Amino acid sequence: MTDIERNFLIKASDILGHTTNGLTGGKIISAFNRYALDFNVGIPHDTIPFEAQNKRTAFLENLEKFKPEHQYRIIEELCEHPNLPNLDDSEIQNLKVQLIARFSSEFGSASFKTLNLRLVEQKKHFLDNYPKSLESYNSALIKFEERRYRRNQLDDLRLSLELLLKDVFKNRKSFENQIPEIGGFIKKNGGSTEFTNMFKKLVDYFSHYQNTFIKHNDSVIEEEVEFIFEMTSSFMKHIVKMKEKTK
């Protein structure tokens, strides 16, 4: 079984035990006492005041006593702790996204392990210059891992692609009205007629599917969400690669 790298555990401890934006010492000890009971683990810091230089160190030393699969669950759940001063803090959200992208194939939910994480990681790299699109994509990724809000996952993916297209094409058109733009963009950048037509048709089908489930139906099939996730990632990766070639 793969371990979660110590550098990542240190990073998680620094963020979740941050002096102002992290959990208080009392909340950290309370949470770890619960996990110690759940997983039958002895921890070095189980009372306040704790014998550590600071709460980040106490967090790390407690975290290191757990098995990797338990560390994954602890970090994931504490990223959503209701007593965090700011649940929307970008560092906390980025920590959770990195946890999912790097370690879900080993420790995440069974459904998430089948997702093409290599494609997801490539896609996140390509979106570094498109922060609004990346934010929506990350939101969909977190919801997929947690197996919740399937319709919202589709909505986040659609928005992520729409925001990317607006950025790339420098316009404010709705998603449906971007489809002709996509065809022209691919053709202009050397795409074959056959590939251009196929890409446009796939995006058109994608649009119809999204409209059906986002606007009219909550009964989204889990396996289909996985496919849409990977399809959206492929769309976006190709569009960004073509855009980068024009610079």
Secondary structure per residue as TSV (DSSP state, phi and psi in degrees):
chain	resnum	aa	ss	phi	psi
A	1	M	-	360.0	136.5
A	2	T	-	-72.6	139.6
A	3	D	-	-87.3	156.0
A	4	I	-	-82.6	122.9
A	5	E	-	-55.1	143.9
A	6	R	H	-61.5	-35.9
A	7	N	H	-59.5	-35.3
A	8	F	H	-71.2	-38.8
A	9	L	H	-63.5	-39.0
A	10	I	H	-63.1	-44.7
A	11	K	H	-61.0	-44.8
A	12	A	H	-62.1	-41.3
A	13	S	H	-65.9	-40.4
A	14	D	H	-63.6	-39.4
A	15	I	H	-77.0	-50.0
A	16	L	H	-75.4	-20.4
A	17	G	T	-106.8	18.6
A	18	H	-	-57.6	145.7
A	19	T	T	-56.0	-44.8
A	20	T	T	-109.1	-34.7
A	21	N	T	-98.6	-4.6
A	22	G	S	-99.7	-168.9
A	23	L	-	-76.7	152.1
A	24	T	-	-70.7	161.9
A	25	G	H	-58.0	-40.3
A	26	G	H	-63.4	-42.3
A	27	K	H	-67.9	-36.9
A	28	I	H	-63.0	-48.0
A	29	I	H	-64.5	-41.6
A	30	S	H	-60.4	-44.6
A	31	A	H	-64.8	-44.9
A	32	F	H	-69.2	-32.0
A	33	N	H	-62.9	-38.1
A	34	R	H	-66.4	-44.7
A	35	Y	H	-66.5	-37.3
A	36	A	H	-61.0	-39.0
A	37	L	H	-69.5	-44.2
A	38	D	H	-60.6	-41.7
A	39	F	H	-105.5	6.6
A	40	N	T	54.5	55.5
A	41	V	-	-123.0	138.6
A	42	G	-	-87.3	133.4
A	43	I	-	-119.5	149.1
A	44	P	S	-75.0	-22.6
A	45	H	-	-125.3	101.3
A	46	D	-	-125.7	5.1
A	47	T	S	-139.0	162.4
A	48	I	S	-109.2	131.6
A	49	P	S	-76.2	150.9
A	50	F	-	-97.4	157.3
A	51	E	S	-90.5	74.8
A	52	A	S	-150.4	159.7
A	53	Q	S	-61.6	-38.4
A	54	N	S	-159.9	176.3
A	55	K	H	-70.3	-26.6
A	56	R	H	-65.4	-40.3
A	57	T	H	-67.2	-41.9
A	58	A	H	-61.7	-41.1
A	59	F	H	-59.4	-49.9
A	60	L	H	-63.5	-45.9
A	61	E	H	-65.8	-33.7
A	62	N	H	-69.5	-46.3
A	63	L	H	-59.8	-36.8
A	64	E	T	-68.9	-12.3
A	65	K	T	-81.2	-10.6
A	66	F	S	-97.4	157.2
A	67	K	-	-67.3	157.0
A	68	P	H	-55.2	-41.6
A	69	E	H	-66.1	-29.8
A	70	H	H	-77.5	-36.1
A	71	Q	H	-60.0	-41.7
A	72	Y	H	-57.9	-50.4
A	73	R	H	-63.2	-40.8
A	74	I	H	-62.4	-49.3
A	75	I	H	-62.7	-45.6
A	76	E	H	-58.4	-47.6
A	77	E	H	-71.0	-37.8
A	78	L	H	-71.6	-22.1
A	79	C	T	-64.9	-18.8
A	80	E	T	-111.0	15.1
A	81	H	-	-62.2	129.4
A	82	P	T	-64.4	-16.8
A	83	N	T	-96.5	8.6
A	84	L	S	-66.7	136.5
A	85	P	S	-57.4	-35.1
A	86	N	-	-145.2	98.0
A	87	L	T	-63.9	-22.6
A	88	D	T	-91.7	6.8
A	89	D	-	-54.4	130.7
A	90	S	H	-62.4	-34.8
A	91	E	H	-65.1	-39.3
A	92	I	H	-67.3	-44.9
A	93	Q	H	-64.8	-40.9
A	94	N	H	-65.4	-36.5
A	95	L	H	-60.4	-45.0
A	96	K	H	-67.1	-40.7
A	97	V	H	-61.7	-44.4
A	98	Q	H	-64.9	-39.1
A	99	L	H	-58.3	-47.8
A	100	I	H	-64.4	-49.8
A	101	A	H	-65.4	-35.6
A	102	R	H	-90.3	-30.7
A	103	F	H	-125.2	-2.8
A	104	S	H	-66.9	-29.5
A	105	S	H	-61.8	-25.2
A	106	E	H	-100.0	-40.4
A	107	F	H	-121.0	-6.6
A	108	G	S	-78.4	-173.4
A	109	S	-	-64.0	156.7
A	110	A	T	-58.5	-39.5
A	111	S	T	-67.2	-35.7
A	112	F	G	-70.2	-28.7
A	113	K	G	-64.9	-20.0
A	114	T	G	-87.0	-11.4
A	115	L	S	-69.8	144.3
A	116	N	-	-74.0	87.1
A	117	L	H	-69.6	-27.7
A	118	R	H	-63.6	-42.6
A	119	L	H	-65.0	-40.5
A	120	V	H	-61.1	-45.2
A	121	E	H	-64.4	-41.8
A	122	Q	H	-60.5	-42.7
A	123	K	H	-62.8	-42.8
A	124	K	H	-62.2	-37.3
A	125	H	H	-64.5	-43.7
A	126	F	H	-66.2	-23.6
A	127	L	G	-92.2	5.8
A	128	D	G	-54.5	-32.9
A	129	N	G	-90.8	5.6
A	130	Y	-	-129.5	71.9
A	131	P	H	-61.7	-35.0
A	132	K	H	-66.9	-43.0
A	133	S	H	-64.4	-42.2
A	134	L	H	-62.3	-39.0
A	135	E	H	-60.5	-44.3
A	136	S	H	-68.4	-37.2
A	137	Y	H	-64.3	-44.5
A	138	N	H	-62.5	-37.1
A	139	S	H	-61.9	-42.6
A	140	A	H	-64.8	-39.0
A	141	L	H	-62.5	-44.7
A	142	I	H	-63.5	-44.1
A	143	K	H	-65.4	-35.9
A	144	F	H	-64.7	-45.2
A	145	E	H	-61.2	-36.5
A	146	E	T	-85.0	-2.7
A	147	R	T	56.3	46.6
A	148	R	-	-138.5	158.4
A	149	Y	-	55.4	53.5
A	150	R	H	-59.5	-41.0
A	151	R	H	-63.7	-37.1
A	152	N	H	-68.7	-31.0
A	153	Q	H	-60.7	-45.7
A	154	L	H	-62.0	-41.0
A	155	D	H	-63.0	-42.8
A	156	D	H	-64.1	-41.1
A	157	L	H	-65.5	-43.6
A	158	R	H	-61.0	-46.0
A	159	L	H	-63.2	-39.6
A	160	S	H	-60.2	-46.0
A	161	L	H	-66.6	-41.5
A	162	E	H	-62.4	-43.2
A	163	L	H	-66.2	-36.6
A	164	L	H	-63.0	-46.0
A	165	L	H	-62.4	-40.1
A	166	K	H	-62.3	-38.4
A	167	D	H	-68.6	-46.8
A	168	V	H	-67.5	-42.6
A	169	F	H	-91.0	-5.4
A	170	K	T	56.0	48.7
A	171	N	S	-141.1	-179.3
A	172	R	-	-122.7	28.1
A	173	K	-	-72.8	153.5
A	174	S	-	-68.6	165.0
A	175	F	S	-57.5	-46.9
A	176	E	G	-59.0	-36.9
A	177	N	G	-80.6	-2.0
A	178	Q	G	-87.2	-14.5
A	179	I	H	-59.7	-45.6
A	180	P	H	-62.4	-34.2
A	181	E	H	-62.9	-39.2
A	182	I	H	-61.3	-46.2
A	183	G	H	-59.7	-46.1
A	184	G	H	-63.9	-38.0
A	185	F	H	-65.0	-45.3
A	186	I	H	-66.4	-44.2
A	187	K	H	-62.9	-42.7
A	188	K	H	-61.3	-30.9
A	189	N	T	-98.7	24.3
A	190	G	T	94.1	6.8
A	191	G	-	-70.2	142.5
A	192	S	-	-67.8	160.3
A	193	T	H	-59.7	-41.5
A	194	E	H	-64.7	-44.5
A	195	F	H	-66.8	-41.6
A	196	T	H	-59.4	-46.3
A	197	N	H	-65.9	-40.7
A	198	M	H	-64.3	-44.7
A	199	F	H	-62.2	-45.9
A	200	K	H	-60.1	-42.7
A	201	K	H	-66.0	-41.5
A	202	L	H	-63.0	-42.8
A	203	V	H	-64.4	-36.8
A	204	D	H	-64.4	-45.1
A	205	Y	H	-61.3	-42.6
A	206	F	H	-56.0	-45.1
A	207	S	H	-62.0	-45.0
A	208	H	H	-64.8	-41.6
A	209	Y	H	-61.6	-47.2
A	210	Q	H	-59.6	-45.4
A	211	N	H	-61.4	-37.9
A	212	T	H	-63.5	-48.1
A	213	F	H	-87.3	-31.8
A	214	I	H	-74.1	-39.7
A	215	K	H	-95.2	-24.4
A	216	H	H	-128.6	-8.3
A	217	N	-	-153.3	132.0
A	218	D	-	-94.4	-8.2
A	219	S	-	-85.3	69.1
A	220	V	-	-86.0	132.6
A	221	I	-	-83.0	130.9
A	222	E	H	-57.5	-45.7
A	223	E	H	-62.8	-31.4
A	224	E	H	-71.7	-35.5
A	225	V	H	-62.2	-41.1
A	226	E	H	-59.6	-44.9
A	227	F	H	-63.6	-43.8
A	228	I	H	-63.8	-37.4
A	229	F	H	-57.8	-50.0
A	230	E	H	-71.1	-35.8
A	231	M	H	-63.8	-45.6
A	232	T	H	-60.6	-42.2
A	233	S	H	-60.1	-42.2
A	234	S	H	-65.9	-44.0
A	235	F	H	-53.2	-52.6
A	236	M	H	-67.7	-41.0
A	237	K	H	-59.2	-45.6
A	238	H	H	-67.1	-41.2
A	239	I	H	-63.7	-43.3
A	240	V	H	-66.7	-40.4
A	241	K	H	-61.2	-41.2
A	242	M	H	-67.9	-37.2
A	243	K	H	-64.5	-41.8
A	244	E	H	-63.6	-30.7
A	245	K	H	-68.9	-22.0
A	246	T	T	-85.6	-8.2
A	247	K	-	-78.8	360.0
